[in-house]
Amino acid sequence: MNNEETTALEPIQLEIAEEATELTKEQKVDLERESLLNKLAESNLDGVREKVAFILNHYPEARNSDNALAWRFWRVFEPEYAGYGVIDEEKMQKLTKLTSITRARAKIQNEYKLFLADTEVRNHRRDKEEDEKNKQLADKPPDIPEISFYVDESSKNGKYSIVGGLCSPGDVQSYTLLVNLTQWKVKKGISYEFHFTKLSRQRLEEYKEFFTTALSHFDTFSFKAVALEQAGTRKSSNEIIRELHYQLVHIGIKHEVQTKRLTLPRYVNIYKDKEDGTDKLEMARLEQDLHASFTKHFENEATLKRLVAIESAENFYIQLSDLFIGSVARILNREENNPQLNHKDALADYIISLLRLDLSGKSTYQDSAFVHFL
């Protein structure tokens, strides 16, 4: 951790293309805002600003109090200094400075207009800071929690088209999962990305251990998939994939409610693997279909908030989704009585067994996993 304010608060625009220098201030702010949201989606919380945004997003009370914000920040991201027990002077010196946290909060709320405080608090801050920009802030939206689907798909050269992946409430426990998996990779000296199609026989045990380590946090997330046998349908492959995305979210939310893992209403985020090659036009069509379907079937109970394609290389959620969907596809598309099973079949059988799913052709449900056949 670097506590130097000048380093900790490096502007996000340094990561934006050089063309941004030709943009207006408002356009640059829009780019920075989108960059921050993308980093949150990818669980890329390397800087103070990203970490502050994470706390503001998940702890609404921190939006109104810099003291509450700092305390949550330290407890979540620097527990070795601000965990349980007394914080002495030596530990205090190692914590991220309150001024750094406060400045990041002001940037996020005042310029990016994200995770806003209550109107009364904003008015007080405006009077205190004499910041006329705050007069233009919109009213704070309701504190509706989120649910995120990290989605992968399999539809090539197989009997079934499949869409599914990891479903996460996006809470602090989910962040703990990412920290633990990162530490596990460092301990193991692993630098590669976990990808089902890239599995080699030599890495089989590491793949198994990676998935098992993730399952130690199974109470915070779940695995879900929907599958459709391609024979007998007249729809194009793109139409099938769009429909499967909606069915995944629709059935997935109902499953979460029925198992009492969440309550409604919810904002819904869908993050797709960029490697799937979905073009911008197809993403736009998918977003339109999802908005229309949500309005029709969920009314105000579920609202699509974000549909984004993200890189899988640094996102464990996408990698876990890839292993899950790869395993489902491997078993469903496996030829009957095929004696030529290999290490990929071994991983698929291992993962599906861990999740206690039965892929014999009928929908199979557990509290934290399902595969639904349409």
Rosetta blueprint (number, residue, H / E / L):
1 M L
2 N L
3 N L
4 E L
5 E H
6 T H
7 T H
8 A H
9 L L
10 E L
11 P L
12 I H
13 Q H
14 L H
15 E H
16 I L
17 A L
18 E H
19 E H
20 A H
21 T H
22 E H
23 L L
24 T L
25 K H
26 E H
27 Q H
28 K H
29 V H
30 D H
31 L H
32 E H
33 R H
34 E H
35 S H
36 L H
37 L H
38 N H
39 K H
40 L H
41 A H
42 E L
43 S L
44 N L
45 L L
46 D L
47 G L
48 V H
49 R H
50 E H
51 K H
52 V H
53 A H
54 F H
55 I H
56 L H
57 N H
58 H H
59 Y L
60 P H
61 E H
62 A H
63 R H
64 N L
65 S L
66 D H
67 N H
68 A H
69 L H
70 A H
71 W H
72 R H
73 F H
74 W H
75 R H
76 V H
77 F H
78 E L
79 P H
80 E H
81 Y H
82 A H
83 G L
84 Y L
85 G L
86 V L
87 I L
88 D L
89 E H
90 E H
91 K H
92 M H
93 Q H
94 K H
95 L L
96 T L
97 K L
98 L H
99 T H
100 S H
101 I H
102 T H
103 R H
104 A H
105 R H
106 A H
107 K H
108 I H
109 Q H
110 N H
111 E H
112 Y L
113 K L
114 L L
115 F L
116 L L
117 A L
118 D L
119 T H
120 E H
121 V H
122 R H
123 N H
124 H H
125 R H
126 R H
127 D H
128 K H
129 E H
130 E L
131 D L
132 E H
133 K H
134 N H
135 K H
136 Q H
137 L L
138 A L
139 D L
140 K L
141 P L
142 P L
143 D L
144 I L
145 P L
146 E E
147 I E
148 S E
149 F E
150 Y E
151 V E
152 D E
153 E E
154 S E
155 S L
156 K L
157 N L
158 G L
159 K L
160 Y E
161 S E
162 I E
163 V E
164 G E
165 G E
166 L E
167 C E
168 S E
169 P L
170 G L
171 D L
172 V H
173 Q H
174 S H
175 Y H
176 T H
177 L H
178 L H
179 V H
180 N H
181 L H
182 T H
183 Q H
184 W H
185 K H
186 V H
187 K H
188 K H
189 G L
190 I L
191 S L
192 Y L
193 E L
194 F L
195 H L
196 F H
197 T H
198 K H
199 L L
200 S L
201 R H
202 Q H
203 R H
204 L H
205 E H
206 E H
207 Y H
208 K H
209 E H
210 F H
211 F H
212 T H
213 T H
214 A H
215 L H
216 S L
217 H L
218 F H
219 D H
220 T H
221 F L
222 S E
223 F E
224 K E
225 A E
226 V E
227 A E
228 L E
229 E E
230 Q L
231 A L
232 G L
233 T L
234 R L
235 K L
236 S L
237 S H
238 N H
239 E H
240 I H
241 I H
242 R H
243 E H
244 L H
245 H H
246 Y H
247 Q H
248 L H
249 V H
250 H H
251 I H
252 G H
253 I H
254 K H
255 H H
256 E H
257 V H
258 Q H
259 T L
260 K L
261 R L
262 L L
263 T L
264 L L
265 P L
266 R E
267 Y E
268 V E
269 N E
270 I E
271 Y E
272 K E
273 D E
274 K H
275 E H
276 D H
277 G L
278 T L
279 D L
280 K H
281 L H
282 E H
283 M H
284 A H
285 R H
286 L H
287 E H
288 Q H
289 D H
290 L H
291 H H
292 A H
293 S H
294 F H
295 T H
296 K H
297 H H
298 F H
299 E L
300 N L
301 E L
302 A E
303 T E
304 L E
305 K E
306 R E
307 L E
308 V E
309 A E
310 I E
311 E L
312 S L
313 A L
314 E L
315 N L
316 F H
317 Y H
318 I H
319 Q H
320 L H
321 S H
322 D H
323 L H
324 F H
325 I H
326 G H
327 S H
328 V H
329 A H
330 R H
331 I H
332 L H
333 N L
334 R L
335 E L
336 E L
337 N L
338 N L
339 P L
340 Q L
341 L L
342 N L
343 H H
344 K H
345 D H
346 A H
347 L H
348 A H
349 D H
350 Y H
351 I H
352 I H
353 S H
354 L H
355 L L
356 R L
357 L L
358 D L
359 L L
360 S L
361 G L
362 K L
363 S L
364 T E
365 Y E
366 Q E
367 D L
368 S L
369 A E
370 F E
371 V E
372 H E
373 F E
374 L L
